[in-house]
Amino acid sequence: MKDPRVRELAEVLVNYSTRVKKGDVVLISASGLESVPLVKELYALCLAKGAAYVEYDFSVPEINRHFYSTARKEQLAWFPQHKLDFMEKVTVYIGISAAENSMVMAQANQGAMIAHSRLMRPIIDRRVKSTRWVITRYPTHGAAQEARMSLDEYEDYLFSACCMDWRAESRKQEKLKKLMDRADQVRIKASDTDLAFSIKGMPGIKCDGRFNIPDGEVFTAPVRESVEGHITYNCPTLYQGKEFAGIRLEFERGRIIGASAAGGMGGPLNEILDTDEGARYIGEFAIGVNPAITRPMRNILFDEKIFGSIHFTPGQCYDECDNGNRSAVHWDMVKLLQGDGEIWFDDLLIQKDGLFVHQELLGLNPRG
């Protein structure tokens, strides 16, 4: 029996997020075979909207792991020009992850993964800069297990966070964006965290369902060399198939001068931060505002949107808010402020203990 929420999610992705229209060239790219029901709905909807051509492809994480673990140097260096050639024709890109095992890359060759991510950057840049794109997740038993839920519970959680009135959410986010636009100094204070930085001249960007589903954040970027202080992240994060917890970063003149992690993961952490110069600077500062996402799930597409959280991201900035930082890394690290923390814009207390307290922002707080 079909779940009608799969069709509802497909309609959000096609009609709202990417606005598929007559003549579009659409690429639906799915990681994990469990996503077939959503791919079928997307394919049918794109054709019905008049897309000139709809391509779909599937990748299998276990096969990718084999590549990273066994590929020779010349194989790692071979650039798939045909993929870039096709991406130059694509106008709409819909990416789906349906992972059964988030740790499938845990023992893969990290150096090979970093090198290959650099190699593939032109394709990703073309997709990000030149298509109407959106990324989403499809519920699987593996993802539910990571979230400490049954599959039914996880499906309810995922669809409630994805299938909402994004136009109404966009209107609510506008007030936070305007305050962010006017701010100069930002201060984040919480347990083992005291950060100060400037966002003067950096625009606030609403994340209202256009590029990520689920969505729900407002982001900007710090002036690159302005970050001072330290932050300890209290939300686990997965990167390149490895789990990191208790990450603590220290900053001086914008650069990460000290980095540690719990469980002996400081070495792998610093290896990633040494990928290139930009990996030790911050490319994004964001405030999570999705009212349906309330706790970590080890899935960054959800965790970075947790209401009452921030993420402070080493690596590449976004073109919409360009602070000049360039990197092959973009690592969204999340800190929960629920029950512990303050966000200040200049002399205004914006949020305390995970709830907005500034009068103009009270409408963003979850109801009930």
C-alpha positions in Angstrom: 0.0 0.0 0.0 1.4 3.4 -1.0 2.1 6.0 1.7 0.4 9.2 0.5 3.1 11.2 2.3 5.6 10.0 -0.3 3.6 11.8 -3.0 3.2 14.8 -0.8 7.0 15.0 -0.3 7.5 14.7 -4.1 5.0 17.5 -4.7 7.0 19.7 -2.3 10.2 18.9 -4.1 8.9 19.4 -7.6 6.3 22.2 -7.2 7.9 24.3 -4.5 11.6 23.6 -4.1 12.7 23.2 -7.7 9.7 24.7 -9.5 9.9 22.2 -12.4 8.5 23.6 -15.6 8.1 22.8 -19.3 11.4 22.2 -21.1 13.5 21.5 -18.0 16.3 18.9 -18.0 16.0 17.1 -14.6 18.5 14.8 -12.9 17.1 12.7 -10.0 20.1 11.2 -8.2 19.5 8.7 -5.5 22.0 7.1 -3.1 20.5 3.9 -1.8 17.9 1.6 -3.5 15.3 2.1 -0.8 14.4 5.4 -2.3 12.7 3.8 -5.4 9.1 4.8 -4.3 10.1 8.5 -4.1 12.1 8.4 -7.3 9.0 6.9 -9.1 6.8 9.7 -7.8 9.3 12.4 -8.7 9.8 11.0 -12.2 6.0 10.9 -12.9 5.5 14.5 -11.6 8.4 15.9 -13.6 7.1 14.4 -16.8 3.6 15.7 -15.9 5.0 19.2 -15.5 6.4 19.1 -19.0 10.1 18.5 -18.4 11.9 17.8 -21.7 14.0 15.1 -20.2 14.2 13.3 -16.9 17.3 11.3 -16.0 17.5 9.2 -12.8 20.5 7.3 -11.4 21.2 5.3 -8.3 24.5 4.9 -6.4 25.2 2.1 -3.9 27.4 3.2 -0.9 29.0 -0.2 -0.4 30.3 0.0 -4.0 31.6 3.5 -3.4 33.4 2.2 -0.3 35.1 -0.5 -2.4 36.3 2.2 -4.8 37.8 4.4 -2.1 39.5 1.3 -0.5 41.0 -0.2 -3.6 41.3 2.4 -6.4 44.8 3.0 -7.6 46.2 6.5 -7.9 45.4 6.8 -11.6 41.9 5.6 -11.0 41.3 8.2 -8.3 42.6 10.8 -10.6 40.3 10.0 -13.6 37.8 12.8 -14.0 34.4 11.7 -15.3 34.0 14.4 -18.0 30.8 12.9 -19.2 29.1 13.7 -15.9 30.2 17.4 -16.1 29.1 17.6 -19.7 25.6 16.3 -18.7 25.5 18.5 -15.6 26.0 21.5 -17.9 22.7 20.6 -19.6 20.8 20.0 -16.3 18.4 22.7 -15.1 16.9 20.9 -12.1 18.7 18.5 -9.7 17.0 16.5 -7.0 19.3 14.5 -4.7 18.0 11.8 -2.4 19.8 9.9 0.3 18.3 6.6 1.6 21.2 5.3 3.7 20.9 2.0 5.4 24.2 2.3 7.2 25.6 5.7 8.0 28.9 4.1 9.0 29.5 2.4 5.7 32.6 4.6 5.0 34.0 4.4 8.5 36.9 2.1 7.4 37.3 3.5 3.9 40.5 5.2 2.9 40.1 8.8 4.1 42.9 10.2 2.0 41.2 8.7 -1.1 37.9 10.2 -0.1 39.4 13.7 0.3 41.3 13.5 -3.0 38.2 12.4 -4.8 36.1 15.1 -3.3 38.6 17.7 -4.6 38.4 16.0 -8.1 34.7 16.1 -8.2 34.4 19.7 -7.1 33.7 21.1 -10.7 30.6 18.9 -11.0 29.3 19.9 -7.6 30.0 23.6 -8.3 28.2 23.4 -11.5 25.2 21.7 -9.9 25.1 24.2 -7.0 25.6 27.4 -9.0 23.7 26.6 -12.2 20.7 24.4 -11.4 17.6 24.7 -9.3 18.5 22.0 -6.8 17.2 20.4 -3.7 18.5 17.6 -1.4 16.3 15.4 0.7 16.3 12.1 2.7 14.1 9.0 2.4 13.2 7.0 5.5 15.0 3.6 6.0 15.4 1.2 8.8 19.0 2.1 9.1 18.3 5.8 9.4 15.5 5.1 12.0 18.0 3.0 14.0 20.5 5.9 14.0 17.7 8.2 15.2 16.8 5.7 18.0 13.3 5.3 16.6 11.1 2.6 15.0 10.6 3.0 11.3 7.0 4.1 11.8 8.2 6.8 14.3 11.0 7.9 12.0 8.6 8.2 9.0 6.3 10.4 11.1 9.2 12.5 12.2 10.6 12.9 8.7 7.4 13.7 6.9 6.3 16.2 9.6 9.6 18.0 9.2 9.4 18.0 5.4 5.8 18.3 4.4 4.9 21.7 5.9 3.7 25.1 4.6 7.1 26.4 3.5 5.6 29.7 2.3 4.4 30.4 5.8 7.7 29.4 7.3 9.5 31.7 4.8 7.4 34.7 6.1 8.3 33.9 9.7 12.0 33.6 8.9 12.0 37.1 7.3 12.1 38.9 10.6 15.2 37.0 11.8 16.8 37.6 8.4 16.2 41.4 8.8 17.8 41.5 12.3 20.7 39.5 11.0 21.2 41.9 8.1 21.4 44.9 10.5 23.8 43.2 13.0 27.5 43.7 13.4 28.8 41.8 16.4 27.5 38.3 17.3 28.2 36.7 20.7 27.4 33.1 21.5 27.7 32.1 25.2 27.0 28.6 26.6 28.8 25.8 28.4 32.4 25.7 27.4 31.6 28.2 24.6 32.3 31.8 24.2 32.5 33.1 20.7 32.6 36.6 19.3 32.6 37.5 15.6 31.4 40.1 13.2 28.7 39.6 10.4 28.8 43.2 9.3 28.0 43.5 5.6 27.1 39.7 5.4 23.5 39.1 4.4 21.1 36.9 6.2 19.8 34.1 4.0 16.5 32.3 4.6 16.5 28.5 4.2 12.8 28.1 3.5 12.6 24.8 1.6 14.2 25.8 -1.7 17.5 23.8 -1.4 17.1 21.3 1.5 14.0 19.3 2.6 13.7 19.3 5.5 14.8 23.0 5.8 14.5 25.6 8.5 17.5 27.8 9.2 18.6 31.3 8.7 22.4 31.6 7.9 25.1 34.1 7.3 28.9 34.0 7.4 31.3 35.7 9.8 33.8 38.2 8.5 36.6 35.7 7.8 39.3 36.9 10.3 36.9 38.2 13.0 36.2 35.0 14.9 37.7 34.8 18.4 37.1 32.5 21.3 36.1 28.8 21.5 33.1 26.5 21.0 32.3 23.0 22.1 29.7 21.2 20.0 27.3 18.9 21.9 25.7 17.2 19.0 27.4 14.2 17.4 28.4 14.6 13.7 29.2 12.2 10.9 31.8 13.2 8.3 33.4 10.9 5.7 31.8 7.9 7.4 33.3 8.6 10.8 31.4 9.8 13.9 32.8 12.7 16.0 31.6 13.8 19.4 32.7 16.5 21.8 34.4 18.6 19.1 36.1 21.7 20.6 37.5 24.4 18.4 39.6 27.4 19.4 39.9 30.5 17.2 42.3 33.3 16.9 41.9 36.0 14.1 39.3 33.7 12.5 41.5 30.6 12.2 41.1 27.3 14.1 44.3 27.1 16.1 43.2 24.2 18.3 40.9 21.3 17.6 40.1 18.2 19.7 37.4 15.6 19.9 36.3 12.9 22.3 37.1 9.2 21.9 40.6 9.7 20.4 39.2 11.3 17.2 41.3 14.4 17.4 43.7 13.0 14.8 41.1 12.4 12.1 39.5 15.7 13.0 42.7 17.6 12.4 43.4 15.7 9.2 40.2 16.9 7.8 40.8 20.5 9.0 44.2 20.3 7.2 42.6 19.5 3.9 43.4 23.0 2.7 43.8 26.5 4.2 40.1 27.3 4.1 39.1 24.3 6.2 40.4 26.0 9.3 38.2 29.1 8.8 34.5 29.4 9.1 32.2 29.6 6.1 28.8 29.7 7.7 27.0 30.6 10.9 23.3 29.5 11.1 20.4 29.4 13.5 18.1 26.4 13.3 14.3 27.2 13.3 12.4 24.1 12.1 9.7 23.6 14.8 9.3 19.9 14.0 13.0 19.0 14.5 13.7 18.9 18.2 16.6 16.4 18.8 19.7 15.0 17.2 19.4 12.1 14.7 23.0 11.8 13.5 21.7 13.1 10.2 23.0 16.6 9.4 20.2 17.5 7.0 17.9 17.3 10.1 20.3 18.1 12.9 21.4 21.5 11.5 17.7 22.6 11.5 17.0 21.6 15.2 15.0 24.4 16.8 17.2 25.9 19.5 20.5 25.1 17.8 23.3 26.8 15.9 25.8 25.5 13.5 29.2 27.0 13.0 30.8 25.5 9.9 34.4 25.1 9.0 35.2 25.3 5.3 33.6 26.6 2.2 31.2 29.6 2.3 28.1 29.9 0.1 28.0 32.2 -2.9 24.9 33.9 -1.4 26.9 35.0 1.6 30.5 35.1 0.4 33.1 35.9 3.1 35.9 34.8 0.8 36.6 31.4 2.3 37.3 28.6 -0.1 37.7 24.9 0.8 36.9 21.4 -0.3 35.4 21.0 3.2 32.0 22.2 4.4 31.4 20.6 7.7 28.2 21.6 9.5 28.9 21.2 13.3 25.9 21.6 15.5 25.6 23.1 19.0 22.3 22.7 20.9 21.4 25.8 23.0 18.2 24.3 24.5 18.3 25.0 28.2 21.9 26.4 28.0 23.0 29.3 25.9 22.5 32.9 24.7 22.7 34.5 21.2 23.4 38.2 21.1 23.2 40.5 18.1 25.2 43.6 19.2 23.4 44.7 22.4 20.2 42.7 21.7 19.6 39.3 23.4 18.0 37.4 20.5 17.7 33.9 22.0 18.0 32.4 25.5 18.1 28.7 26.3 16.9 27.7 22.8 13.9 30.0 22.6 13.7 33.4 21.0 13.1 36.2 23.5 13.4 39.3 21.2 9.9 40.7 20.7 10.1 40.6 16.9 11.0 36.9 16.8 8.5 35.4 19.3 6.4 34.1 16.3 9.2 31.7 15.4 9.0 29.8 18.6 7.1 26.4 18.4 3.5 26.6 19.6 2.3 24.6 22.6 
